[in-house]
Amino acid sequence: MLIQQGNYAWAAEDADGTVEGLFGVDPQDKAFGIVWMVTSPAIFKHRKELVKLAPKWLTRLHKVRPLIGNYIDARNTIHVRWLKRLGFSFLKTDHDYGFERRPFHQFARLRS
């Protein structure tokens, strides 16, 4: 297995060191970065910690770029609610997005 290390990527680990998620920001230009997160279902065991730590990490991601955003599958309602709670704005819905041509929401957040 090959693991690439980037400057703006982090791992979320359980107490025993098991990686339950990866997240980061990919700088696109001087102002905008694509924010991303990939997790296993095990992350849901740590909902309270995730809610508590998310604002701290958003501040860190915003140090990389003042404007961060991405697209999210419109069917992913749990994470859409979470992004809204974190202060992301939903800009538009592309109804024919990606390989499967499904509805995706574009979201973004500007550093305060």
CYANA upper distance limits for C-alpha pairs under 8 A (distance plus 0.5 A):
  5 GLN  CA      9 ALA  CA      7.87
  8 TYR  CA     24 GLY  CA      5.91
  8 TYR  CA     25 VAL  CA      6.17
  8 TYR  CA     26 ASP  CA      7.37
  8 TYR  CA     61 LEU  CA      8.45
  8 TYR  CA     64 VAL  CA      8.33
  9 ALA  CA     22 LEU  CA      7.60
  9 ALA  CA     23 PHE  CA      6.17
  9 ALA  CA     24 GLY  CA      4.68
  9 ALA  CA     25 VAL  CA      7.17
 10 TRP  CA     22 LEU  CA      6.23
 10 TRP  CA     23 PHE  CA      5.96
 10 TRP  CA     24 GLY  CA      6.52
 11 ALA  CA     19 VAL  CA      6.90
 11 ALA  CA     20 GLU  CA      8.08
 11 ALA  CA     21 GLY  CA      6.27
 11 ALA  CA     22 LEU  CA      4.95
 11 ALA  CA     23 PHE  CA      6.96
 12 ALA  CA     19 VAL  CA      6.23
 12 ALA  CA     20 GLU  CA      6.16
 12 ALA  CA     21 GLY  CA      5.48
 12 ALA  CA     22 LEU  CA      6.53
 12 ALA  CA     23 PHE  CA      8.40
 13 GLU  CA     17 GLY  CA      5.77
 13 GLU  CA     18 THR  CA      5.75
 13 GLU  CA     19 VAL  CA      4.80
 13 GLU  CA     20 GLU  CA      6.10
 13 GLU  CA     21 GLY  CA      7.64
 14 ASP  CA     18 THR  CA      5.65
 14 ASP  CA     19 VAL  CA      6.87
 14 ASP  CA     20 GLU  CA      7.20
 20 GLU  CA     39 THR  CA      6.16
 20 GLU  CA     40 SER  CA      5.88
 20 GLU  CA     41 PRO  CA      8.35
 20 GLU  CA     42 ALA  CA      6.68
 20 GLU  CA     43 ILE  CA      6.25
 21 GLY  CA     37 MET  CA      7.65
 21 GLY  CA     38 VAL  CA      6.01
 21 GLY  CA     39 THR  CA      4.36
 21 GLY  CA     40 SER  CA      6.61
 21 GLY  CA     43 ILE  CA      7.52
 22 LEU  CA     37 MET  CA      6.21
 22 LEU  CA     38 VAL  CA      5.83
 22 LEU  CA     39 THR  CA      6.78
 23 PHE  CA     35 VAL  CA      8.16
 23 PHE  CA     36 TRP  CA      6.00
 23 PHE  CA     37 MET  CA      4.62
 23 PHE  CA     38 VAL  CA      6.82
 24 GLY  CA     35 VAL  CA      6.36
 24 GLY  CA     36 TRP  CA      6.08
 24 GLY  CA     37 MET  CA      7.12
 24 GLY  CA     61 LEU  CA      7.72
 25 VAL  CA     33 GLY  CA      6.27
 25 VAL  CA     34 ILE  CA      5.81
 25 VAL  CA     35 VAL  CA      4.81
 25 VAL  CA     36 TRP  CA      6.67
 25 VAL  CA     61 LEU  CA      6.95
 25 VAL  CA     64 VAL  CA      8.12
 25 VAL  CA     68 ILE  CA      8.21
 26 ASP  CA     33 GLY  CA      5.71
 26 ASP  CA     34 ILE  CA      5.48
 26 ASP  CA     35 VAL  CA      6.97
 27 PRO  CA     32 PHE  CA      6.76
 27 PRO  CA     33 GLY  CA      4.64
 27 PRO  CA     34 ILE  CA      6.90
 27 PRO  CA     64 VAL  CA      7.78
 27 PRO  CA     65 ARG  CA      7.35
 28 GLN  CA     32 PHE  CA      6.16
 28 GLN  CA     33 GLY  CA      5.69
 28 GLN  CA     34 ILE  CA      7.41
 29 ASP  CA     33 GLY  CA      7.57
 30 LYS  CA     65 ARG  CA      7.44
 31 ALA  CA     65 ARG  CA      5.94
 31 ALA  CA     66 PRO  CA      6.27
 31 ALA  CA     67 LEU  CA      6.41
 32 PHE  CA     65 ARG  CA      6.09
 32 PHE  CA     66 PRO  CA      7.11
 32 PHE  CA     67 LEU  CA      5.30
 32 PHE  CA     68 ILE  CA      6.09
 32 PHE  CA     69 GLY  CA      8.24
 33 GLY  CA     64 VAL  CA      8.11
 33 GLY  CA     65 ARG  CA      6.19
 33 GLY  CA     66 PRO  CA      8.49
 33 GLY  CA     67 LEU  CA      6.87
 33 GLY  CA     68 ILE  CA      5.26
 33 GLY  CA     69 GLY  CA      7.12
 34 ILE  CA     68 ILE  CA      6.14
 34 ILE  CA     69 GLY  CA      5.72
 34 ILE  CA     70 ASN  CA      5.99
 35 VAL  CA     61 LEU  CA      8.44
 35 VAL  CA     68 ILE  CA      6.32
 35 VAL  CA     69 GLY  CA      5.95
 35 VAL  CA     70 ASN  CA      6.56
 36 TRP  CA     70 ASN  CA      7.78
 39 THR  CA     43 ILE  CA      6.94
 42 ALA  CA     46 HIS  CA      8.34
 43 ILE  CA     47 ARG  CA      7.57
 46 HIS  CA     50 LEU  CA      6.58
 47 ARG  CA     51 VAL  CA      6.62
 48 LYS  CA     52 LYS  CA      6.67
 49 GLU  CA     53 LEU  CA      6.47
 50 LEU  CA     54 ALA  CA      6.27
 51 VAL  CA     55 PRO  CA      8.25
 53 LEU  CA     57 TRP  CA      6.94
 54 ALA  CA     58 LEU  CA      6.56
 54 ALA  CA     86 LEU  CA      8.26
 55 PRO  CA     59 THR  CA      6.79
 55 PRO  CA     86 LEU  CA      7.67
 56 LYS  CA     60 ARG  CA      7.02
 57 TRP  CA     61 LEU  CA      6.61
 58 LEU  CA     62 HIS  CA      6.54
 59 THR  CA     63 LYS  CA      6.97
 59 THR  CA    111 ARG  CA      8.26
 60 ARG  CA     64 VAL  CA      7.61
 61 LEU  CA     65 ARG  CA      7.35
 61 LEU  CA     68 ILE  CA      8.44
 62 HIS  CA     66 PRO  CA      5.57
 62 HIS  CA     67 LEU  CA      7.44
 62 HIS  CA     68 ILE  CA      7.60
 62 HIS  CA    110 LEU  CA      8.50
 62 HIS  CA    111 ARG  CA      6.41
 66 PRO  CA    110 LEU  CA      6.27
 66 PRO  CA    111 ARG  CA      5.47
 67 LEU  CA    108 ALA  CA      7.41
 67 LEU  CA    109 ARG  CA      6.27
 67 LEU  CA    110 LEU  CA      5.01
 67 LEU  CA    111 ARG  CA      6.74
 68 ILE  CA    108 ALA  CA      6.01
 68 ILE  CA    109 ARG  CA      5.97
 68 ILE  CA    110 LEU  CA      7.10
 69 GLY  CA    106 GLN  CA      7.95
 69 GLY  CA    107 PHE  CA      5.84
 69 GLY  CA    108 ALA  CA      4.39
 69 GLY  CA    109 ARG  CA      6.70
 70 ASN  CA    106 GLN  CA      6.36
 70 ASN  CA    107 PHE  CA      6.14
 70 ASN  CA    108 ALA  CA      7.10
 71 TYR  CA    104 PHE  CA      6.59
 71 TYR  CA    105 HIS  CA      5.91
 71 TYR  CA    106 GLN  CA      4.89
 71 TYR  CA    107 PHE  CA      6.56
 72 ILE  CA     76 ASN  CA      7.72
 72 ILE  CA     80 VAL  CA      7.98
 72 ILE  CA    104 PHE  CA      5.83
 72 ILE  CA    105 HIS  CA      5.80
 72 ILE  CA    106 GLN  CA      7.08
 72 ILE  CA    107 PHE  CA      8.12
 73 ASP  CA    102 ARG  CA      8.01
 73 ASP  CA    103 PRO  CA      6.86
 73 ASP  CA    104 PHE  CA      4.91
 73 ASP  CA    105 HIS  CA      6.90
 74 ALA  CA     80 VAL  CA      8.11
 74 ALA  CA    103 PRO  CA      6.11
 74 ALA  CA    104 PHE  CA      5.40
 74 ALA  CA    105 HIS  CA      6.36
 75 ARG  CA    103 PRO  CA      8.42
 76 ASN  CA     80 VAL  CA      6.77
 77 THR  CA     81 ARG  CA      6.69
 78 ILE  CA     82 TRP  CA      6.88
 79 HIS  CA     83 LEU  CA      6.56
 80 VAL  CA     84 LYS  CA      6.81
 81 ARG  CA     85 ARG  CA      6.71
 82 TRP  CA     86 LEU  CA      6.79
 83 LEU  CA     87 GLY  CA      7.01
 83 LEU  CA     88 PHE  CA      6.00
 84 LYS  CA     88 PHE  CA      5.63
 84 LYS  CA     89 SER  CA      7.18
 87 GLY  CA    109 ARG  CA      7.17
 88 PHE  CA    107 PHE  CA      6.72
 88 PHE  CA    108 ALA  CA      5.84
 88 PHE  CA    109 ARG  CA      5.17
 89 SER  CA    107 PHE  CA      5.97
 89 SER  CA    108 ALA  CA      5.92
 89 SER  CA    109 ARG  CA      6.63
 90 PHE  CA    105 HIS  CA      7.14
 90 PHE  CA    106 GLN  CA      6.36
 90 PHE  CA    107 PHE  CA      4.85
 90 PHE  CA    108 ALA  CA      7.12
 91 LEU  CA    105 HIS  CA      7.83
 91 LEU  CA    106 GLN  CA      6.03
 91 LEU  CA    107 PHE  CA      6.14
 91 LEU  CA    108 ALA  CA      7.82
 92 LYS  CA    105 HIS  CA      6.34
 92 LYS  CA    106 GLN  CA      5.97
 92 LYS  CA    107 PHE  CA      8.12
 93 THR  CA    103 PRO  CA      7.02
 93 THR  CA    104 PHE  CA      6.09
 93 THR  CA    105 HIS  CA      4.86
 93 THR  CA    106 GLN  CA      6.67
 94 ASP  CA    102 ARG  CA      8.48
 94 ASP  CA    103 PRO  CA      5.98
 94 ASP  CA    104 PHE  CA      5.85
 94 ASP  CA    105 HIS  CA      6.83
 94 ASP  CA    106 GLN  CA      8.12
 95 HIS  CA    101 ARG  CA      7.78
 95 HIS  CA    102 ARG  CA      6.37
 95 HIS  CA    103 PRO  CA      4.41
 95 HIS  CA    104 PHE  CA      6.88
 96 ASP  CA    101 ARG  CA      4.73
 96 ASP  CA    102 ARG  CA      5.52
 96 ASP  CA    103 PRO  CA      6.12
 96 ASP  CA    104 PHE  CA      8.24
 97 TYR  CA    101 ARG  CA      5.03
 97 TYR  CA    102 ARG  CA      5.73
 97 TYR  CA    103 PRO  CA      6.44
 97 TYR  CA    104 PHE  CA      6.63
 98 GLY  CA    102 ARG  CA      7.19
